[in-house]
Amino acid sequence: MANKGNRAGEGPAKKKGGLLRRMGTLALVLCAVLAVVVLTTMEDGRHFASLRRWLMYGESSGSRDVYVYAADPANRYGRVGDSLLVVSPNTAQMIGDDGAIAFEQRLNMSSPQLTVGARQAAVCDVGGDTLYLMDQSGVRRTMSTEKGLCYYSARLNGSDYLAVTEQKSGYKATVSVYGSQGELKFHFDSYDNYISDAAVTEDCRSVVMVSLETQEGTFAARLLAYSLDTAEQIGSAVIRDGLALDIRCVKNRVLSLCDKRFVITSLDGETLLDRAYGNLYLHDYALSGDGFCALLLGRYQAGNICTLTTYDLDGKELASLPLTEEVLDISAAGSYLAVLYGNSVVVYNKDLTEHARMEGTDYAGQVEMEDDGTVLLIAGASAWRFLP
């Protein structure tokens, strides 16, 4: 009877202990949520980004070797999830962050173009007839042009919508837009003008095409915006005396990097910034910042005397920084801009105040800024992360 009485008496104690444990767990959860809210609001979320990096990589600062691959001066690089896609004219390798090769695809390309979306990458042979869509597990889809014709460009947006520009028999060019599952969303045949490039807007509602033409004896590029739903033109803008080398559509803005000028226009055709280079030379640029972009212009075609300038999406200059040290590469993502110097990498905020720095970059020649604030340093045969 005594033993029975003891077991019966344990009931309230167990209930009380369980309640305390649940209350303790709830308190921990509330503290974690509060910490995330506070870190997110402080310094534009930079503390939260640091916490996220610590949770992902297990260390708060320093560098970490990740990827090893065959050296090739023609290599193209892109992050797909937590893997690195390395593309050369002969092969495409998807390398996991453990260094293992997830898959390898044989290629036969003269001029491979690589763009990365949310979970996919497009590898297109510009001037050739083959295009591959890949993800971390392998090739999802292979596309080819009509016999004897070629691709001009292929671009993925942040939702894996693909814009493809190519030759077509009987037309100057054709543009097709495919959804993330490969379904055709839009098709446009150009009778009159050549189209060199196209990109889908972030909201997946419009496509912007680059048409090549002349005006009053001067070369010009015309930006044509079309609705994917109605296939009707919704905007047009002319870039005089400029060959569009790269474009990016962000919100309702179109950023056009040209050989002689940098232009920002609205989707309906209003010009917000027309920055001619004049007697300066374009050394590098970055269009993929969150609400900003960057230009690196120099006095001489080769040399270290340059000026780094950032602009917001309305064309307003945010900051300007004179540089006298050799710049090997720049890259923007999130709120940060990474600049790779001869033997160091510096992460700047978009107002060009210094956020983080690492000395000793070995043989890195390229840099890729990531949204979470980490930096991927890319050398000839290896790549590693810098964790600010």
Secondary structure per residue as TSV (DSSP state, phi and psi in degrees):
chain	resnum	aa	ss	phi	psi
A	1	M	-	360.0	-36.5
A	2	A	H	-64.8	-42.2
A	3	N	H	-62.3	-41.5
A	4	K	H	-62.1	-40.7
A	5	G	H	-63.3	-38.4
A	6	N	H	-63.6	-43.6
A	7	R	H	-65.2	-37.1
A	8	A	H	-67.7	-35.5
A	9	G	H	-71.1	-17.7
A	10	E	H	-74.7	-17.1
A	11	G	H	-56.5	-55.7
A	12	P	H	-60.0	-36.5
A	13	A	H	-65.5	-43.0
A	14	K	H	-63.5	-43.6
A	15	K	H	-61.4	-41.8
A	16	K	H	-66.1	-40.9
A	17	G	H	-64.5	-41.9
A	18	G	H	-63.6	-40.3
A	19	L	H	-63.6	-41.6
A	20	L	H	-64.2	-40.9
A	21	R	H	-63.0	-42.6
A	22	R	H	-64.5	-40.8
A	23	M	H	-64.5	-39.0
A	24	G	H	-64.7	-42.2
A	25	T	H	-62.9	-43.5
A	26	L	H	-61.7	-40.3
A	27	A	H	-63.8	-40.5
A	28	L	H	-63.5	-43.0
A	29	V	H	-61.9	-44.7
A	30	L	H	-62.5	-40.0
A	31	C	H	-64.1	-41.0
A	32	A	H	-64.0	-43.5
A	33	V	H	-62.7	-44.7
A	34	L	H	-61.4	-40.4
A	35	A	H	-63.6	-41.8
A	36	V	H	-62.8	-43.3
A	37	V	H	-62.3	-45.9
A	38	V	H	-64.5	-45.4
A	39	L	H	-64.6	-35.0
A	40	T	H	-68.2	-37.4
A	41	T	H	-81.0	-22.8
A	42	M	G	-79.4	130.8
A	43	E	G	50.7	46.8
A	44	D	G	57.4	32.5
A	45	G	G	82.2	10.9
A	46	R	H	-66.8	-35.8
A	47	H	H	-66.8	-37.7
A	48	F	H	-65.0	-39.2
A	49	A	H	-61.4	-39.7
A	50	S	H	-64.3	-42.0
A	51	L	H	-62.2	-42.9
A	52	R	H	-62.5	-41.6
A	53	R	H	-63.1	-40.1
A	54	W	H	-64.1	-41.1
A	55	L	H	-66.6	-36.5
A	56	M	H	-77.1	-42.8
A	57	Y	H	-110.0	-9.3
A	58	G	S	76.4	11.2
A	59	E	-	-151.7	149.4
A	60	S	S	-94.8	-20.9
A	61	S	S	-156.7	167.6
A	62	G	E	106.4	-160.2
A	63	S	E	-131.3	160.5
A	64	R	E	-148.7	123.9
A	65	D	E	-71.3	138.9
A	66	V	E	-131.3	-52.5
A	67	Y	E	-120.8	141.6
A	68	V	E	-132.3	138.0
A	69	Y	-	-154.9	174.5
A	70	A	-	-77.2	134.8
A	71	A	-	-73.1	135.9
A	72	D	-	-158.0	123.3
A	73	P	T	-61.9	-17.4
A	74	A	T	-92.0	5.3
A	75	N	-	-60.7	142.0
A	76	R	E	-117.9	146.0
A	77	Y	E	-129.2	144.5
A	78	G	E	-156.8	139.6
A	79	R	E	-85.2	125.4
A	80	V	E	-120.4	103.8
A	81	G	T	62.8	-129.3
A	82	D	T	-99.4	17.9
A	83	S	E	-111.2	161.6
A	84	L	E	-113.1	124.9
A	85	L	E	-96.2	121.4
A	86	V	E	-112.9	119.3
A	87	V	E	-118.6	126.3
A	88	S	-	-120.7	172.6
A	89	P	S	-59.1	-20.6
A	90	N	S	-104.7	-27.9
A	91	T	E	-146.1	158.4
A	92	A	E	-127.2	121.9
A	93	Q	E	-118.0	131.2
A	94	M	E	-100.9	115.5
A	95	I	E	-112.2	125.1
A	96	G	-	-75.0	165.8
A	97	D	T	-72.7	-3.7
A	98	D	T	-92.4	3.0
A	99	G	S	89.7	-8.5
A	100	A	-	-80.5	144.8
A	101	I	E	-83.7	113.3
A	102	A	E	-70.3	-42.5
A	103	F	E	-162.0	162.6
A	104	E	E	-135.9	132.3
A	105	Q	E	-117.8	124.5
A	106	R	E	-71.6	137.6
A	107	L	-	-125.5	162.2
A	108	N	-	-142.1	74.5
A	109	M	-	-119.9	149.0
A	110	S	S	-91.7	-40.2
A	111	S	S	-140.8	79.8
A	112	P	E	-69.9	134.3
A	113	Q	E	-112.3	132.5
A	114	L	E	-120.8	125.8
A	115	T	E	-129.6	148.6
A	116	V	E	-122.7	134.0
A	117	G	-	-103.2	-137.6
A	118	A	S	-78.4	-52.9
A	119	R	S	-128.0	-0.3
A	120	Q	-	-126.3	164.4
A	121	A	E	-133.8	144.9
A	122	A	E	-113.1	127.5
A	123	V	E	-116.7	112.8
A	124	C	E	-121.6	136.6
A	125	D	E	-88.8	98.3
A	126	V	B	-67.8	123.0
A	127	G	T	87.9	-4.6
A	128	G	S	-110.6	-165.1
A	129	D	S	-123.9	17.6
A	130	T	E	-130.5	142.6
A	131	L	E	-142.3	132.9
A	132	Y	E	-118.1	138.1
A	133	L	E	-107.9	126.6
A	134	M	E	-129.1	154.6
A	135	D	E	-131.7	-168.4
A	136	Q	T	-65.6	-19.8
A	137	S	T	-94.8	-14.8
A	138	G	E	149.4	-163.8
A	139	V	E	-80.3	122.0
A	140	R	E	-86.2	-33.8
A	141	R	E	-159.4	141.8
A	142	T	E	-118.8	132.8
A	143	M	E	-123.9	151.8
A	144	S	E	-140.2	152.4
A	145	T	-	-84.1	174.3
A	146	E	S	-61.7	152.7
A	147	K	T	-56.7	128.1
A	148	G	T	86.1	-6.2
A	149	L	-	-103.5	177.9
A	150	C	-	-144.1	163.4
A	151	Y	E	-88.2	143.8
A	152	Y	E	-98.4	-38.8
A	153	S	E	-166.2	161.4
A	154	A	E	-148.8	125.0
A	155	R	E	-132.9	135.1
A	156	L	E	-100.1	142.8
A	157	N	-	-97.4	-173.9
A	158	G	T	-70.1	-5.5
A	159	S	T	-114.3	16.3
A	160	D	-	66.5	26.2
A	161	Y	-	-81.7	133.9
A	162	L	E	-111.6	126.2
A	163	A	E	-107.1	123.1
A	164	V	E	-118.3	128.4
A	165	T	E	-115.1	128.4
A	166	E	E	-153.1	168.1
A	167	Q	-	-72.9	153.9
A	168	K	-	-149.3	134.8
A	169	S	T	-59.7	127.5
A	170	G	T	90.9	-4.0
A	171	Y	S	-132.3	164.6
A	172	K	S	-73.4	-37.6
A	173	A	E	-170.1	168.1
A	174	T	E	-141.9	146.4
A	175	V	E	-123.3	131.0
A	176	S	E	-126.4	141.2
A	177	V	E	-119.6	130.1
A	178	Y	E	-118.2	143.4
A	179	G	-	-74.3	178.0
A	180	S	T	-65.0	-19.7
A	181	Q	T	-100.1	7.0
A	182	G	S	93.3	3.5
A	183	E	-	-78.6	139.6
A	184	L	E	-72.3	124.8
A	185	K	E	-106.5	-25.5
A	186	F	E	-161.0	145.7
A	187	H	E	-146.2	135.6
A	188	F	E	-140.0	125.3
A	189	D	E	-105.2	127.6
A	190	S	E	-99.5	117.7
A	191	Y	S	-83.8	-37.1
A	192	D	S	-98.9	-41.1
A	193	N	S	-123.6	151.4
A	194	Y	E	-75.6	141.0
A	195	I	E	-116.7	121.4
A	196	S	E	-95.1	-22.6
A	197	D	E	-159.6	160.9
A	198	A	E	-158.5	149.9
A	199	A	E	-147.1	143.4
A	200	V	E	-90.8	139.4
A	201	T	-	-67.1	162.4
A	202	E	T	-61.5	-33.4
A	203	D	T	-82.9	1.2
A	204	C	S	61.3	28.4
A	205	R	S	-108.1	-16.0
A	206	S	E	-142.2	161.2
A	207	V	E	-129.5	140.1
A	208	V	E	-113.0	127.6
A	209	M	E	-115.3	148.2
A	210	V	E	-105.5	111.0
A	211	S	E	-100.7	135.0
A	212	L	E	-97.0	131.5
A	213	E	E	-157.8	179.2
A	214	T	E	-124.3	148.3
A	215	Q	E	-137.1	119.4
A	216	E	T	53.5	44.0
A	217	G	T	77.7	3.6
A	218	T	E	-114.3	137.4
A	219	F	E	-63.5	140.7
A	220	A	E	-144.8	155.0
A	221	A	E	-118.1	132.1
A	222	R	E	-109.9	128.8
A	223	L	E	-92.2	123.3
A	224	L	E	-115.7	121.1
A	225	A	E	-106.1	129.9
A	226	Y	E	-127.2	145.6
A	227	S	E	-77.7	134.0
A	228	L	T	-73.4	-25.3
A	229	D	T	-78.3	-45.8
A	230	T	T	-103.3	-11.7
A	231	A	-	61.2	22.8
A	232	E	-	-102.2	148.7
A	233	Q	E	-71.6	133.0
A	234	I	E	-118.3	-5.0
A	235	G	E	-173.2	159.3
A	236	S	E	-155.6	140.1
A	237	A	E	-145.0	143.8
A	238	V	E	-108.7	131.7
A	239	I	E	-108.6	107.3
A	240	R	E	-82.9	141.1
A	241	D	T	54.0	54.9
A	242	G	-	-163.7	127.3
A	243	L	-	-95.2	118.5
A	244	A	E	-71.8	115.5
A	245	L	E	-94.1	-29.1
A	246	D	E	-155.3	144.5
A	247	I	E	-135.2	155.7
A	248	R	E	-146.2	133.6
A	249	C	E	-105.2	120.7
A	250	V	E	-137.1	125.7
A	251	K	T	54.2	-123.3
A	252	N	T	-110.6	33.5
A	253	R	E	-118.4	148.9
A	254	V	E	-121.2	120.1
A	255	L	E	-100.7	120.5
A	256	S	E	-119.3	113.8
A	257	L	E	-93.9	116.7
A	258	C	E	-114.6	171.1
A	259	D	S	-70.7	-26.2
A	260	K	S	-120.5	-4.6
A	261	R	E	-163.2	163.2
A	262	F	E	-120.3	129.0
A	263	V	E	-129.0	135.3
A	264	I	E	-117.6	126.2
A	265	T	E	-128.2	158.3
A	266	S	E	-81.5	166.6
A	267	L	T	-64.9	-28.9
A	268	D	T	-87.1	0.2
A	269	G	S	112.3	-0.6
A	270	E	-	-74.8	131.9
A	271	T	E	-85.3	120.9
A	272	L	E	-101.9	-29.3
A	273	L	E	-149.3	131.2
A	274	D	E	-131.9	91.5
A	275	R	E	-99.9	96.1
A	276	A	E	-74.1	142.1
A	277	Y	-	-76.6	-23.2
A	278	G	T	61.1	-124.6
A	279	N	T	-92.8	14.0
A	280	L	-	-97.5	162.0
A	281	Y	E	-113.1	139.4
A	282	L	E	-79.1	117.5
A	283	H	E	-97.4	-37.4
A	284	D	E	-168.7	171.0
A	285	Y	E	-159.9	163.5
A	286	A	E	-146.7	121.5
A	287	L	-	-108.2	-4.4
A	288	S	-	-102.9	19.6
A	289	G	S	-71.7	161.0
A	290	D	S	-81.7	93.9
A	291	G	S	85.6	10.1
A	292	F	E	-153.4	165.7
A	293	C	E	-142.8	171.5
A	294	A	E	-142.6	144.9
A	295	L	E	-125.2	141.1
A	296	L	E	-119.2	108.5
A	297	L	E	-115.8	144.2
A	298	G	E	-130.5	159.0
A	299	R	S	-70.3	-32.0
A	300	Y	S	-122.1	154.6
A	301	Q	S	-63.4	-34.8
A	302	A	S	-129.4	129.0
A	303	G	S	154.9	171.6
A	304	N	S	-100.7	-7.6
A	305	I	-	-84.2	102.2
A	306	C	E	-137.3	167.9
A	307	T	E	-128.6	126.2
A	308	L	E	-98.1	124.8
A	309	T	E	-129.3	137.6
A	310	T	E	-112.5	146.3
A	311	Y	E	-130.5	149.5
A	312	D	E	-86.4	179.9
A	313	L	T	-76.6	-7.2
A	314	D	T	-95.4	4.6
A	315	G	S	88.9	4.7
A	316	K	-	-80.3	133.3
A	317	E	E	-70.4	126.6
A	318	L	E	-90.8	-44.2
A	319	A	E	-163.4	160.2
A	320	S	E	-140.6	136.8
A	321	L	E	-135.4	113.9
A	322	P	E	-70.7	137.5
A	323	L	E	-125.9	140.6
A	324	T	-	-121.7	0.6
A	325	E	S	-99.9	145.4
A	326	E	-	-60.7	131.3
A	327	V	E	-106.6	123.0
A	328	L	E	-89.1	-33.8
A	329	D	E	-168.2	154.8
A	330	I	E	-135.1	155.0
A	331	S	E	-155.8	142.7
A	332	A	E	-125.1	144.1
A	333	A	E	-164.5	146.0
A	334	G	T	58.9	-132.9
A	335	S	T	-97.2	9.2
A	336	Y	E	-121.0	155.9
A	337	L	E	-128.5	121.7
A	338	A	E	-97.8	132.3
A	339	V	E	-121.4	121.1
A	340	L	E	-96.8	114.6
A	341	Y	E	-94.8	-174.9
A	342	G	S	-58.4	-39.8
A	343	N	S	-139.4	24.2
A	344	S	E	-155.5	161.0
A	345	V	E	-128.2	134.1
A	346	V	E	-122.5	132.1
A	347	V	E	-101.2	120.2
A	348	Y	E	-106.4	152.5
A	349	N	E	-75.4	169.7
A	350	K	T	-67.8	-15.8
A	351	D	T	-90.0	10.7
A	352	L	-	66.0	22.6
A	353	T	-	-82.9	144.3
A	354	E	E	-74.4	131.4
A	355	H	E	-103.5	-41.1
A	356	A	E	-158.8	158.4
A	357	R	E	-148.0	145.1
A	358	M	E	-135.3	127.5
A	359	E	E	-92.1	147.7
A	360	G	-	82.1	82.6
A	361	T	-	-106.0	15.6
A	362	D	T	53.3	-121.4
A	363	Y	T	-108.0	23.5
A	364	A	-	-63.1	135.5
A	365	G	-	-121.6	-12.4
A	366	Q	E	-134.8	158.1
A	367	V	E	-140.2	144.8
A	368	E	E	-132.8	113.2
A	369	M	E	-76.6	142.4
A	370	E	-	-117.8	155.2
A	371	D	T	-59.0	-31.8
A	372	D	T	-83.1	4.5
A	373	G	S	94.7	-3.8
A	374	T	-	-83.5	160.4
A	375	V	E	-125.7	131.1
A	376	L	E	-98.7	119.6
A	377	L	E	-98.5	128.1
A	378	I	E	-118.5	120.6
A	379	A	-	-109.6	-175.2
A	380	G	S	-60.7	-39.8
A	381	A	S	-127.0	7.4
A	382	S	E	-157.7	159.6
A	383	A	E	-141.0	146.2
A	384	W	E	-147.7	160.3
A	385	R	E	-94.2	142.0
A	386	F	E	-103.9	123.6
A	387	L	E	-108.3	96.5
A	388	P	-	-59.8	360.0
